[in-house]
Amino acid sequence: MRTYEVMFIVRPDMSDEDLDRLVSTLENQVGTAGGSLKSVERMGKRRLAYEVRSFHDGTYILLTVEGGGAAIHELERRLRVTEPVIKFLTVRVDQEQARLAKLKEAQAARRRSAPAAAEAGGESAAVTA
């Protein structure tokens, strides 16, 4: 299973009840397509960098989805045809998370070996002196 982040922006005049309904519909569609919704983060109303469909503001929502290509394809299709959604973007994040975990492990290994190398360097200096 792959992990994706799906950020979408909805119209600023959308009510909280309608927004809850939209998120639950998307969650059901992801589940039906064989994926799972790991988290939903409502980032609130923000100013857009540029005008999109005559809107200057929008409500940002970030979904973290775990699943295959079919689940993401269905989610994007739903976002494309849903009228209140202004824009959306999907990013695969599992590769980046694996890369960061590998970097952290390499840093931890260097920290573990650095004190041992310093001690070994200190002992050889004392023996030669």
N, CA, C and O atoms as a printed pandas DataFrame, in Angstrom:
     atom_number atom_name residue_name chain_id  residue_number  x_coord  y_coord  z_coord
0              1         N          MET        A               1    0.842   -1.192    0.000
1              2        CA          MET        A               1    0.000    0.000    0.000
2              3         C          MET        A               1    0.882    1.248    0.000
3              4         O          MET        A               1    1.895    1.315    0.696
4              5         N          ARG        A               2    0.481    2.209   -0.779
5              6        CA          ARG        A               2    1.206    3.473   -0.868
6              7         C          ARG        A               2    0.467    4.540   -0.080
7              8         O          ARG        A               2   -0.737    4.437    0.153
8              9         N          THR        A               3    1.201    5.564    0.326
9             10        CA          THR        A               3    0.612    6.658    1.092
10            11         C          THR        A               3    0.622    7.917    0.232
11            12         O          THR        A               3    1.634    8.263   -0.378
12            13         N          TYR        A               4   -0.517    8.593    0.197
13            14        CA          TYR        A               4   -0.680    9.816   -0.581
14            15         C          TYR        A               4   -1.252   10.912    0.305
15            16         O          TYR        A               4   -1.992   10.649    1.253
16            17         N          GLU        A               5   -0.891   12.147   -0.027
17            18        CA          GLU        A               5   -1.530   13.309    0.581
18            19         C          GLU        A               5   -2.333   13.994   -0.512
19            20         O          GLU        A               5   -1.809   14.301   -1.583
20            21         N          VAL        A               6   -3.595   14.229   -0.236
21            22        CA          VAL        A               6   -4.476   14.898   -1.193
22            23         C          VAL        A               6   -4.921   16.207   -0.553
23            24         O          VAL        A               6   -5.648   16.214    0.441
24            25         N          MET        A               7   -4.477   17.303   -1.132
25            26        CA          MET        A               7   -4.863   18.633   -0.661
26            27         C          MET        A               7   -5.908   19.158   -1.634
27            28         O          MET        A               7   -5.697   19.150   -2.846
28            29         N          PHE        A               8   -7.039   19.615   -1.097
29            30        CA          PHE        A               8   -8.014   20.244   -1.967
30            31         C          PHE        A               8   -8.573   21.488   -1.310
31            32         O          PHE        A               8   -8.584   21.631   -0.087
32            33         N          ILE        A               9   -9.039   22.385   -2.170
33            34        CA          ILE        A               9   -9.574   23.672   -1.732
34            35         C          ILE        A               9  -11.037   23.729   -2.151
35            36         O          ILE        A               9  -11.373   23.482   -3.309
36            37         N          VAL        A              10  -11.897   24.056   -1.201
37            38        CA          VAL        A              10  -13.321   24.200   -1.503
38            39         C          VAL        A              10  -13.717   25.672   -1.400
39            40         O          VAL        A              10  -12.987   26.495   -0.848
40            41         N          ARG        A              11  -14.873   25.973   -1.937
41            42        CA          ARG        A              11  -15.373   27.343   -1.924
42            43         C          ARG        A              11  -15.442   27.877   -0.496
43            44         O          ARG        A              11  -15.766   27.123    0.421
44            45         N          PRO        A              12  -15.148   29.149   -0.288
45            46        CA          PRO        A              12  -15.160   29.699    1.063
46            47         C          PRO        A              12  -16.553   29.832    1.669
47            48         O          PRO        A              12  -16.686   29.909    2.891
48            49         N          ASP        A              13  -17.587   29.861    0.840
49            50        CA          ASP        A              13  -18.948   30.026    1.352
50            51         C          ASP        A              13  -19.631   28.692    1.673
51            52         O          ASP        A              13  -20.833   28.670    1.939
52            53         N          MET        A              14  -18.901   27.605    1.653
53            54        CA          MET        A              14  -19.464   26.286    1.939
54            55         C          MET        A              14  -19.644   26.122    3.447
55            56         O          MET        A              14  -18.740   26.438    4.220
56            57         N          SER        A              15  -20.806   25.629    3.863
57            58        CA          SER        A              15  -21.078   25.475    5.292
58            59         C          SER        A              15  -20.316   24.268    5.860
59            60         O          SER        A              15  -19.890   23.382    5.119
60            61         N          ASP        A              16  -20.155   24.256    7.180
61            62        CA          ASP        A              16  -19.441   23.161    7.844
62            63         C          ASP        A              16  -20.152   21.824    7.658
63            64         O          ASP        A              16  -19.500   20.791    7.512
64            65         N          GLU        A              17  -21.475   21.838    7.664
65            66        CA          GLU        A              17  -22.234   20.599    7.477
66            67         C          GLU        A              17  -21.996   20.015    6.085
67            68         O          GLU        A              17  -21.813   18.808    5.927
68            69         N          ASP        A              18  -22.001   20.898    5.074
69            70        CA          ASP        A              18  -21.750   20.444    3.709
70            71         C          ASP        A              18  -20.320   19.932    3.557
71            72         O          ASP        A              18  -20.067   18.963    2.842
72            73         N          LEU        A              19  -19.403   20.588    4.231
73            74        CA          LEU        A              19  -18.004   20.166    4.182
74            75         C          LEU        A              19  -17.837   18.801    4.844
75            76         O          LEU        A              19  -17.117   17.947    4.328
76            77         N          ASP        A              20  -18.500   18.589    5.987
77            78        CA          ASP        A              20  -18.463   17.278    6.648
78            79         C          ASP        A              20  -19.039   16.193    5.744
79            80         O          ASP        A              20  -18.501   15.088    5.669
80            81         N          ARG        A              21  -20.124   16.509    5.065
81            82        CA          ARG        A              21  -20.753   15.558    4.152
82            83         C          ARG        A              21  -19.819   15.210    2.993
83            84         O          ARG        A              21  -19.719   14.048    2.600
84            85         N          LEU        A              22  -19.134   16.221    2.444
85            86        CA          LEU        A              22  -18.203   16.004    1.346
86            87         C          LEU        A              22  -17.047   15.100    1.781
87            88         O          LEU        A              22  -16.687   14.165    1.066
88            89         N          VAL        A              23  -16.469   15.378    2.949
89            90        CA          VAL        A              23  -15.349   14.570    3.446
90            91         C          VAL        A              23  -15.797   13.138    3.718
91            92         O          VAL        A              23  -15.064   12.200    3.406
92            93         N          SER        A              24  -16.982   12.948    4.291
93            94        CA          SER        A              24  -17.447   11.586    4.557
94            95         C          SER        A              24  -17.740   10.845    3.257
95            96         O          SER        A              24  -17.505    9.640    3.175
96            97         N          THR        A              25  -18.244   11.537    2.245
97            98        CA          THR        A              25  -18.468   10.920    0.936
98            99         C          THR        A              25  -17.143   10.474    0.318
99           100         O          THR        A              25  -17.043    9.373   -0.223
100          101         N          LEU        A              26  -16.130   11.334    0.403
101          102        CA          LEU        A              26  -14.815   10.982   -0.138
102          103         C          LEU        A              26  -14.210    9.806    0.631
103          104         O          LEU        A              26  -13.585    8.926    0.039
104          105         N          GLU        A              27  -14.398    9.799    1.942
105          106        CA          GLU        A              27  -13.898    8.698    2.766
106          107         C          GLU        A              27  -14.562    7.380    2.361
107          108         O          GLU        A              27  -13.887    6.355    2.259
108          109         N          ASN        A              28  -15.861    7.397    2.132
109          110        CA          ASN        A              28  -16.576    6.198    1.697
110          111         C          ASN        A              28  -16.090    5.723    0.336
111          112         O          ASN        A              28  -15.952    4.520    0.111
112          113         N          GLN        A              29  -15.831    6.653   -0.570
113          114        CA          GLN        A              29  -15.362    6.284   -1.902
114          115         C          GLN        A              29  -13.969    5.668   -1.856
115          116         O          GLN        A              29  -13.685    4.719   -2.586
116          117         N          VAL        A              30  -13.104    6.202   -1.005
117          118        CA          VAL        A              30  -11.764    5.631   -0.848
118          119         C          VAL        A              30  -11.870    4.216   -0.293
119          120         O          VAL        A              30  -11.178    3.311   -0.760
120          121         N          GLY        A              31  -12.726    4.024    0.696
121          122        CA          GLY        A              31  -12.934    2.700    1.282
122          123         C          GLY        A              31  -13.497    1.711    0.281
123          124         O          GLY        A              31  -13.087    0.551    0.256
124          125         N          THR        A              32  -14.432    2.155   -0.543
125          126        CA          THR        A              32  -15.025    1.301   -1.565
126          127         C          THR        A              32  -13.983    0.884   -2.602
127          128         O          THR        A              32  -14.034   -0.233   -3.117
128          129         N          ALA        A              33  -13.042    1.772   -2.910
129          130        CA          ALA        A              33  -12.017    1.492   -3.921
130          131         C          ALA        A              33  -10.848    0.687   -3.354
131          132         O          ALA        A              33   -9.897    0.395   -4.079
132          133         N          GLY        A              34  -10.903    0.324   -2.072
133          134        CA          GLY        A              34   -9.858   -0.518   -1.495
134          135         C          GLY        A              34   -8.783    0.225   -0.726
135          136         O          GLY        A              34   -7.758   -0.367   -0.385
136          137         N          GLY        A              35   -8.984    1.494   -0.445
137          138        CA          GLY        A              35   -8.007    2.263    0.315
138          139         C          GLY        A              35   -8.534    2.585    1.702
139          140         O          GLY        A              35   -9.622    2.157    2.085
140          141         N          SER        A              36   -7.746    3.346    2.445
141          142        CA          SER        A              36   -8.190    3.787    3.763
142          143         C          SER        A              36   -7.735    5.223    3.995
143          144         O          SER        A              36   -6.664    5.635    3.549
144          145         N          LEU        A              37   -8.563    5.961    4.692
145          146        CA          LEU        A              37   -8.262    7.345    5.023
146          147         C          LEU        A              37   -7.574    7.365    6.378
147          148         O          LEU        A              37   -8.185    7.020    7.390
148          149         N          LYS        A              38   -6.287    7.774    6.408
149          150        CA          LYS        A              38   -5.531    7.770    7.653
150          151         C          LYS        A              38   -5.822    8.999    8.497
151          152         O          LYS        A              38   -5.937    8.901    9.719
152          153         N          SER        A              39   -5.943   10.161    7.855
153          154        CA          SER        A              39   -6.230   11.372    8.628
154          155         C          SER        A              39   -6.878   12.426    7.739
155          156         O          SER        A              39   -6.732   12.424    6.516
156          157         N          VAL        A              40   -7.598   13.323    8.401
157          158        CA          VAL        A              40   -8.218   14.479    7.745
158          159         C          VAL        A              40   -7.795   15.702    8.540
159          160         O          VAL        A              40   -8.031   15.783    9.745
160          161         N          GLU        A              41   -7.171   16.648    7.861
161          162        CA          GLU        A              41   -6.737   17.875    8.532
162          163         C          GLU        A              41   -7.405   19.061    7.850
163          164         O          GLU        A              41   -7.189   19.325    6.667
164          165         N          ARG        A              42   -8.215   19.762    8.620
165          166        CA          ARG        A              42   -8.871   20.967    8.105
166          167         C          ARG        A              42   -7.980   22.149    8.428
167          168         O          ARG        A              42   -7.798   22.509    9.591
168          169         N          MET        A              43   -7.433   22.741    7.396
169          170        CA          MET        A              43   -6.464   23.811    7.583
170          171         C          MET        A              43   -7.114   25.188    7.648
171          172         O          MET        A              43   -6.448   26.186    7.923
172          173         N          GLY        A              44   -8.404   25.234    7.397
173          174        CA          GLY        A              44   -9.133   26.485    7.554
174          175         C          GLY        A              44   -9.183   27.323    6.290
175          176         O          GLY        A              44   -8.715   26.927    5.223
176          177         N          LYS        A              45   -9.768   28.492    6.455
177          178        CA          LYS        A              45   -9.954   29.418    5.348
178          179         C          LYS        A              45   -8.690   30.245    5.171
179          180         O          LYS        A              45   -8.166   30.810    6.130
180          181         N          ARG        A              46   -8.208   30.311    3.936
181          182        CA          ARG        A              46   -6.988   31.067    3.637
182          183         C          ARG        A              46   -7.152   31.829    2.322
183          184         O          ARG        A              46   -8.011   31.525    1.495
184          185         N          ARG        A              47   -6.308   32.808    2.175
185          186        CA          ARG        A              47   -6.284   33.601    0.942
186          187         C          ARG        A              47   -5.532   32.811   -0.120
187          188         O          ARG        A              47   -4.480   32.234    0.154
188          189         N          LEU        A              48   -6.078   32.787   -1.340
189          190        CA          LEU        A              48   -5.428   32.107   -2.452
190          191         C          LEU        A              48   -4.329   32.995   -3.036
191          192         O          LEU        A              48   -4.412   34.221   -2.967
192          193         N          ALA        A              49   -3.321   32.382   -3.598
193          194        CA          ALA        A              49   -2.225   33.136   -4.198
194          195         C          ALA        A              49   -2.688   33.882   -5.447
195          196         O          ALA        A              49   -2.165   34.948   -5.775
196          197         N          TYR        A              50   -3.663   33.318   -6.132
197          198        CA          TYR        A              50   -4.219   33.953   -7.315
198          199         C          TYR        A              50   -5.700   33.567   -7.419
199          200         O          TYR        A              50   -6.149   32.610   -6.789
200          201         N          GLU        A              51   -6.424   34.305   -8.198
201          202        CA          GLU        A              51   -7.857   34.081   -8.330
202          203         C          GLU        A              51   -8.123   32.774   -9.081
203          204         O          GLU        A              51   -7.571   32.534  -10.154
204          205         N          VAL        A              52   -8.976   31.942   -8.494
205          206        CA          VAL        A              52   -9.350   30.677   -9.116
206          207         C          VAL        A              52  -10.870   30.634   -9.187
207          208         O          VAL        A              52  -11.548   30.686   -8.161
208          209         N          ARG        A              53  -11.407   30.539  -10.407
209          210        CA          ARG        A              53  -12.855   30.504  -10.635
210          211         C          ARG        A              53  -13.565   31.650   -9.912
211          212         O          ARG        A              53  -14.620   31.444   -9.312
212          213         N          SER        A              54  -13.010   32.819   -9.964
213          214        CA          SER        A              54  -13.505   34.059   -9.363
214          215         C          SER        A              54  -13.520   34.029   -7.829
215          216         O          SER        A              54  -14.236   34.821   -7.216
216          217         N          PHE        A              55  -12.756   33.141   -7.200
217          218        CA          PHE        A              55  -12.627   33.104   -5.745
218          219         C          PHE        A              55  -11.241   33.607   -5.347
219          220         O          PHE        A              55  -10.239   33.285   -5.985
220          221         N          HIS        A              56  -11.208   34.398   -4.286
221          222        CA          HIS        A              56   -9.943   34.891   -3.744
222          223         C          HIS        A              56   -9.559   34.150   -2.469
223          224         O          HIS        A              56   -8.395   34.177   -2.069
224          225         N          ASP        A              57  -10.525   33.485   -1.822
225          226        CA          ASP        A              57  -10.307   32.722   -0.598
226          227         C          ASP        A              57  -10.770   31.292   -0.832
227          228         O          ASP        A              57  -11.501   31.005   -1.780
228          229         N          GLY        A              58  -10.328   30.396    0.057
229          230        CA          GLY        A              58  -10.781   29.016   -0.029
230          231         C          GLY        A              58  -10.514   28.297    1.281
231          232         O          GLY        A              58   -9.666   28.716    2.069
232          233         N          THR        A              59  -11.238   27.217    1.506
233          234        CA          THR        A              59  -11.040   26.391    2.691
234          235         C          THR        A              59  -10.189   25.197    2.290
235          236         O          THR        A              59  -10.551   24.434    1.395
236          237         N          TYR        A              60   -9.051   25.043    2.965
237          238        CA          TYR        A              60   -8.088   23.993    2.636
238          239         C          TYR        A              60   -8.343   22.749    3.479
239          240         O          TYR        A              60   -8.591   22.841    4.681
240          241         N          ILE        A              61   -8.278   21.579    2.832
241          242        CA          ILE        A              61   -8.443   20.290    3.501
242          243         C          ILE        A              61   -7.312   19.387    3.029
243          244         O          ILE        A              61   -7.013   19.331    1.836
244          245         N          LEU        A              62   -6.681   18.677    3.969
245          246        CA          LEU        A              62   -5.604   17.744    3.647
246          247         C          LEU        A              62   -6.023   16.350    4.081
247          248         O          LEU        A              62   -6.292   16.112    5.258
248          249         N          LEU        A              63   -6.078   15.428    3.124
249          250        CA          LEU        A              63   -6.403   14.034    3.402
250          251         C          LEU        A              63   -5.127   13.203    3.254
251          252         O          LEU        A              63   -4.376   13.381    2.295
252          253         N          THR        A              64   -4.887   12.309    4.189
253          254        CA          THR        A              64   -3.802   11.347    4.060
254          255         C          THR        A              64   -4.455   10.005    3.775
255          256         O          THR        A              64   -5.199    9.472    4.598
256          257         N          VAL        A              65   -4.164    9.465    2.595
257          258        CA          VAL        A              65   -4.832    8.267    2.101
258          259         C          VAL        A              65   -3.804    7.162    1.903
259          260         O          VAL        A              65   -2.709    7.397    1.391
260          261         N          GLU        A              66   -4.169    5.969    2.310
261          262        CA          GLU        A              66   -3.330    4.803    2.077
262          263         C          GLU        A              66   -4.090    3.882    1.136
263          264         O          GLU        A              66   -5.226    3.499    1.415
264          265         N          GLY        A              67   -3.466    3.530    0.029
265          266        CA          GLY        A              67   -4.156    2.666   -0.919
266          267         C          GLY        A              67   -3.402    2.559   -2.216
267          268         O          GLY        A              67   -2.275    3.039   -2.341
268          269         N          GLY        A              68   -4.028    1.930   -3.175
269          270        CA          GLY        A              68   -3.431    1.734   -4.482
270          271         C          GLY        A              68   -3.875    2.800   -5.465
271          272         O          GLY        A              68   -4.539    3.772   -5.104
272          273         N          GLY        A              69   -3.494    2.596   -6.706
273          274        CA          GLY        A              69   -3.817    3.547   -7.754
274          275         C          GLY        A              69   -5.300    3.683   -8.012
275          276         O          GLY        A              69   -5.769    4.767   -8.356
276          277         N          ALA        A              70   -6.048    2.603   -7.852
277          278        CA          ALA        A              70   -7.486    2.658   -8.116
278          279         C          ALA        A              70   -8.196    3.582   -7.132
279          280         O          ALA        A              70   -9.094    4.333   -7.514
280          281         N          ALA        A              71   -7.792    3.524   -5.872
281          282        CA          ALA        A              71   -8.415    4.379   -4.858
282          283         C          ALA        A              71   -8.129    5.855   -5.138
283          284         O          ALA        A              71   -9.017    6.698   -5.016
284          285         N          ILE        A              72   -6.900    6.160   -5.509
285          286        CA          ILE        A              72   -6.520    7.552   -5.785
286          287         C          ILE        A              72   -7.200    8.037   -7.064
287          288         O          ILE        A              72   -7.665    9.175   -7.134
288          289         N          HIS        A              73   -7.253    7.175   -8.067
289          290        CA          HIS        A              73   -7.914    7.544   -9.318
290          291         C          HIS        A              73   -9.386    7.887   -9.070
291          292         O          HIS        A              73   -9.890    8.879   -9.596
292          293         N          GLU        A              74  -10.071    7.071   -8.273
293          294        CA          GLU        A              74  -11.484    7.318   -7.962
294          295         C          GLU        A              74  -11.646    8.603   -7.144
295          296         O          GLU        A              74  -12.574    9.375   -7.384
296          297         N          LEU        A              75  -10.753    8.834   -6.187
297          298        CA          LEU        A              75  -10.816   10.048   -5.374
298          299         C          LEU        A              75  -10.621   11.292   -6.239
299          300         O          LEU        A              75  -11.358   12.268   -6.096
300          301         N          GLU        A              76   -9.640   11.262   -7.129
301          302        CA          GLU        A              76   -9.399   12.406   -8.015
302          303         C          GLU        A              76  -10.565   12.629   -8.967
303          304         O          GLU        A              76  -10.917   13.770   -9.265
304          305         N          ARG        A              77  -11.165   11.543   -9.446
305          306        CA          ARG        A              77  -12.321   11.676  -10.324
306          307         C          ARG        A              77  -13.472   12.371   -9.593
307          308         O          ARG        A              77  -14.140   13.245  -10.145
308          309         N          ARG        A              78  -13.688   11.962   -8.336
309          310        CA          ARG        A              78  -14.744   12.582   -7.530
310          311         C          ARG        A              78  -14.465   14.058   -7.294
311          312         O          ARG        A              78  -15.372   14.885   -7.395
312          313         N          LEU        A              79  -13.220   14.397   -6.981
313          314        CA          LEU        A              79  -12.862   15.792   -6.734
314          315         C          LEU        A              79  -13.042   16.625   -7.998
315          316         O          LEU        A              79  -13.452   17.783   -7.924
316          317         N          ARG        A              80  -12.740   16.050   -9.147
317          318        CA          ARG        A              80  -12.848   16.761  -10.419
318          319         C          ARG        A              80  -14.297   17.127  -10.741
319          320         O          ARG        A              80  -14.552   18.196  -11.296
320          321         N          VAL        A              81  -15.244   16.259  -10.400
321          322        CA          VAL        A              81  -16.644   16.512  -10.772
322          323         C          VAL        A              81  -17.457   17.149   -9.652
323          324         O          VAL        A              81  -18.624   17.481   -9.858
324          325         N          THR        A              82  -16.869   17.327   -8.476
325          326        CA          THR        A              82  -17.575   17.952   -7.357
326          327         C          THR        A              82  -17.504   19.467   -7.522
327          328         O          THR        A              82  -16.412   20.035   -7.568
328          329         N          GLU        A              83  -18.642   20.116   -7.611
329          330        CA          GLU        A              83  -18.707   21.545   -7.911
330          331         C          GLU        A              83  -18.031   22.438   -6.861
331          332         O          GLU        A              83  -17.348   23.383   -7.255
332          333         N          PRO        A              84  -18.177   22.200   -5.560
333          334        CA          PRO        A              84  -17.556   23.110   -4.591
334          335         C          PRO        A              84  -16.026   23.044   -4.534
335          336         O          PRO        A              84  -15.398   23.932   -3.957
336          337         N          VAL        A              85  -15.420   22.014   -5.120
337          338        CA          VAL        A              85  -13.957   21.887   -5.089
338          339         C          VAL        A              85  -13.369   22.803   -6.154
339          340         O          VAL        A              85  -13.670   22.683   -7.341
340          341         N          ILE        A              86  -12.517   23.729   -5.693
341          342        CA          ILE        A              86  -11.895   24.691   -6.598
342          343         C          ILE        A              86  -10.651   24.087   -7.246
343          344         O          ILE        A              86  -10.488   24.150   -8.464
344          345         N          LYS        A              87   -9.780   23.506   -6.433
345          346        CA          LYS        A              87   -8.513   22.921   -6.895
346          347         C          LYS        A              87   -8.176   21.734   -6.024
347          348         O          LYS        A              87   -8.655   21.629   -4.894
348          349         N          PHE        A              88   -7.334   20.815   -6.556
349          350        CA          PHE        A              88   -6.827   19.709   -5.754
350          351         C          PHE        A              88   -5.460   19.291   -6.276
351          352         O          PHE        A              88   -5.112   19.538   -7.431
352          353         N          LEU        A              89   -4.699   18.654   -5.401
353          354        CA          LEU        A              89   -3.363   18.170   -5.746
354          355         C          LEU        A              89   -3.102   16.904   -4.948
355          356         O          LEU        A              89   -3.375   16.855   -3.748
356          357         N          THR        A              90   -2.572   15.874   -5.611
357          358        CA          THR        A              90   -2.244   14.607   -4.968
358          359         C          THR        A              90   -0.747   14.391   -5.046
359          360         O          THR        A              90   -0.143   14.551   -6.107
360          361         N          VAL        A              91   -0.141   14.024   -3.911
361          362        CA          VAL        A              91    1.297   13.794   -3.840
362          363         C          VAL        A              91    1.545   12.463   -3.139
363          364         O          VAL        A              91    0.969   12.187   -2.087
364          365         N          ARG        A              92    2.412   11.641   -3.734
365          366        CA          ARG        A              92    2.790   10.382   -3.096
366          367         C          ARG        A              92    3.894   10.678   -2.087
367          368         O          ARG        A              92    4.926   11.242   -2.449
368          369         N          VAL        A              93    3.688   10.304   -0.820
369          370        CA          VAL        A              93    4.639   10.665    0.228
370          371         C          VAL        A              93    5.368    9.472    0.833
371          372         O          VAL        A              93    6.273    9.672    1.644
372          373         N          ASP        A              94    5.014    8.240    0.475
373          374        CA          ASP        A              94    5.671    7.101    1.112
374          375         C          ASP        A              94    7.133    6.990    0.716
375          376         O          ASP        A              94    7.945    6.563    1.538
376          377         N          GLN        A              95    7.505    7.352   -0.499
377          378        CA          GLN        A              95    8.909    7.314   -0.905
378          379         C          GLN        A              95    9.723    8.328   -0.112
379          380         O          GLN        A              95   10.844    8.043    0.309
380          381         N          GLU        A              96    9.159    9.497    0.087
381          382        CA          GLU        A              96    9.856   10.540    0.847
382          383         C          GLU        A              96   10.006   10.126    2.306
383          384         O          GLU        A              96   11.054   10.365    2.907
384          385         N          GLN        A              97    8.986    9.513    2.884
385          386        CA          GLN        A              97    9.071    9.046    4.264
386          387         C          GLN        A              97   10.142    7.967    4.408
387          388         O          GLN        A              97   10.874    7.953    5.398
388          389         N          ALA        A              98   10.241    7.070    3.440
389          390        CA          ALA        A              98   11.270    6.024    3.482
390          391         C          ALA        A              98   12.657    6.640    3.360
391          392         O          ALA        A              98   13.586    6.208    4.042
392          393         N          ARG        A              99   12.809    7.647    2.499
393          394        CA          ARG        A              99   14.101    8.322    2.330
394          395         C          ARG        A              99   14.502    9.035    3.619
395          396         O          ARG        A              99   15.662    8.973    4.024
396          397         N          LEU        A             100   13.560    9.706    4.260
397          398        CA          LEU        A             100   13.864   10.403    5.512
398          399         C          LEU        A             100   14.227    9.420    6.625
399          400         O          LEU        A             100   15.124    9.697    7.422
400          401         N          ALA        A             101   13.543    8.279    6.688
401          402        CA          ALA        A             101   13.863    7.271    7.694
402          403         C          ALA        A             101   15.271    6.727    7.480
403          404         O          ALA        A             101   15.995    6.476    8.443
404          405         N          LYS        A             102   15.659    6.546    6.221
405          406        CA          LYS        A             102   17.002    6.052    5.903
406          407         C          LYS        A             102   18.061    7.083    6.310
407          408         O          LYS        A             102   19.104    6.716    6.851
408          409         N          LEU        A             103   17.801    8.364    6.053
409          410        CA          LEU        A             103   18.725    9.427    6.451
410          411         C          LEU        A             103   18.873    9.505    7.969
411          412         O          LEU        A             103   19.981    9.672    8.480
412          413         N          LYS        A             104   17.755    9.384    8.691
413          414        CA          LYS        A             104   17.812    9.419   10.163
414          415         C          LYS        A             104   18.624    8.256   10.700
415          416         O          LYS        A             104   19.398    8.422   11.643
416          417         N          GLU        A             105   18.458    7.083   10.114
417          418        CA          GLU        A             105   19.217    5.911   10.546
418          419         C          GLU        A             105   20.711    6.102   10.285
419          420         O          GLU        A             105   21.538    5.724   11.115
420          421         N          ALA        A             106   21.063    6.688    9.136
421          422        CA          ALA        A             106   22.468    6.940    8.820
422          423         C          ALA        A             106   23.066    7.951    9.801
423          424         O          ALA        A             106   24.207    7.790   10.234
424          425         N          GLN        A             107   22.309    8.985   10.153
425          426        CA          GLN        A             107   22.787    9.968   11.120
426          427         C          GLN        A             107   22.977    9.335   12.492
427          428         O          GLN        A             107   23.961    9.620   13.174
428          429         N          ALA        A             108   22.051    8.485   12.899
429          430        CA          ALA        A             108   22.162    7.811   14.191
430          431         C          ALA        A             108   23.368    6.887   14.205
431          432         O          ALA        A             108   24.064    6.801   15.217
432          433         N          ALA        A             109   23.633    6.191   13.098
433          434        CA          ALA        A             109   24.801    5.306   13.017
434          435         C          ALA        A             109   26.089    6.116   13.109
435          436         O          ALA        A             109   27.045    5.689   13.757
436          437         N          ARG        A             110   26.120    7.285   12.462
437          438        CA          ARG        A             110   27.310    8.143   12.544
438          439         C          ARG        A             110   27.522    8.657   13.965
439          440         O          ARG        A             110   28.657    8.750   14.432
440          441         N          ARG        A             111   26.428    8.991   14.652
441          442        CA          ARG        A             111   26.560    9.470   16.032
442          443         C          ARG        A             111   27.055    8.368   16.952
443          444         O          ARG        A             111   27.835    8.618   17.870
444          445         N          ARG        A             112   26.594    7.139   16.701
445          446        CA          ARG        A             112   27.044    6.017   17.530
446          447         C          ARG        A             112   28.521    5.720   17.288
447          448         O          ARG        A             112   29.242    5.384   18.227
448          449         N          SER        A             113   28.981    5.840   16.043
449          450        CA          SER        A             113   30.372    5.512   15.732
450          451         C          SER        A             113   31.317    6.676   16.025
451          452         O          SER        A             113   32.512    6.445   16.212
452          453         N          ALA        A             114   30.836    7.905   16.072
453          454        CA          ALA        A             114   31.695    9.067   16.319
454          455         C          ALA        A             114   32.341    9.027   17.700
455          456         O          ALA        A             114   33.543    9.285   17.777
456          457         N          PRO        A             115   31.648    8.727   18.790
457          458        CA          PRO        A             115   32.316    8.661   20.090
458          459         C          PRO        A             115   33.350    7.522   20.149
459          460         O          PRO        A             115   34.399    7.675   20.776
460          461         N          ALA        A             116   33.067    6.412   19.516
461          462        CA          ALA        A             116   34.004    5.297   19.507
462          463         C          ALA        A             116   35.277    5.676   18.752
463          464         O          ALA        A             116   36.376    5.314   19.171
464          465         N          ALA        A             117   35.136    6.396   17.652
465          466        CA          ALA        A             117   36.298    6.830   16.875
466          467         C          ALA        A             117   37.103    7.868   17.650
467          468         O          ALA        A             117   38.332    7.871   17.576
468          469         N          ALA        A             118   36.436    8.745   18.390
469          470        CA          ALA        A             118   37.137    9.758   19.180
470          471         C          ALA        A             118   37.918    9.109   20.315
471          472         O          ALA        A             118   39.040    9.514   20.617
472          473         N          GLU        A             119   37.313    8.096   20.944
473          474        CA          GLU        A             119   38.018    7.385   22.005
474          475         C          GLU        A             119   39.208    6.635   21.462
475          476         O          GLU        A             119   40.268    6.638   22.089
476          477         N          ALA        A             120   39.072    5.996   20.324
477          478        CA          ALA        A             120   40.168    5.235   19.713
478          479         C          ALA        A             120   41.278    6.187   19.305
479          480         O          ALA        A             120   42.455    5.853   19.449
480          481         N          GLY        A             121   40.936    7.355   18.804
481          482        CA          GLY        A             121   41.939    8.360   18.413
482          483         C          GLY        A             121   42.664    8.879   19.636
483          484         O          GLY        A             121   43.865    9.135   19.556
484          485         N          GLY        A             122   41.999    9.046   20.753
485          486        CA          GLY        A             122   42.599    9.534   21.966
486          487         C          GLY        A             122   43.555    8.516   22.564
487          488         O          GLY        A             122   44.594    8.902   23.099
488          489         N          GLU        A             123   43.240    7.233   22.493
489          490        CA          GLU        A             123   44.107    6.188   23.032
490          491         C          GLU        A             123   45.366    6.060   22.212
491          492         O          GLU        A             123   46.444    5.884   22.781
492          493         N          SER        A             124   45.275    6.143   20.877
493          494        CA          SER        A             124   46.474    6.001   20.049
494          495         C          SER        A             124   47.407    7.177   20.250
495          496         O          SER        A             124   48.623    7.014   20.146
496          497         N          ALA        A             125   46.890    8.333   20.529
497          498        CA          ALA        A             125   47.741    9.500   20.779
498          499         C          ALA        A             125   48.474    9.324   22.086
499          500         O          ALA        A             125   49.632    9.728   22.197
500          501         N          ALA        A             126   47.822    8.721   23.103
501          502        CA          ALA        A             126   48.467    8.522   24.388
502          503         C          ALA        A             126   49.547    7.446   24.299
503          504         O          ALA        A             126   50.554    7.542   25.000
504          505         N          VAL        A             127   49.375    6.449   23.480
505          506        CA          VAL        A             127   50.363    5.362   23.330
506          507         C          VAL        A             127   51.581    5.860   22.616
507          508         O          VAL        A             127   52.689    5.465   22.981
508          509         N          THR        A             128   51.447    6.717   21.601
509          510        CA          THR        A             128   52.597    7.205   20.848
510          511         C          THR        A             128   53.354    8.284   21.604
511          512         O          THR        A             128   54.514    8.542   21.284
512          513         N          ALA        A             129   52.761    8.906   22.567
513          514        CA          ALA        A             129   53.422   10.013   23.266
514          515         C          ALA        A             129   54.352    9.578   24.339
515          516         O          ALA        A             129   54.968   10.415   24.998
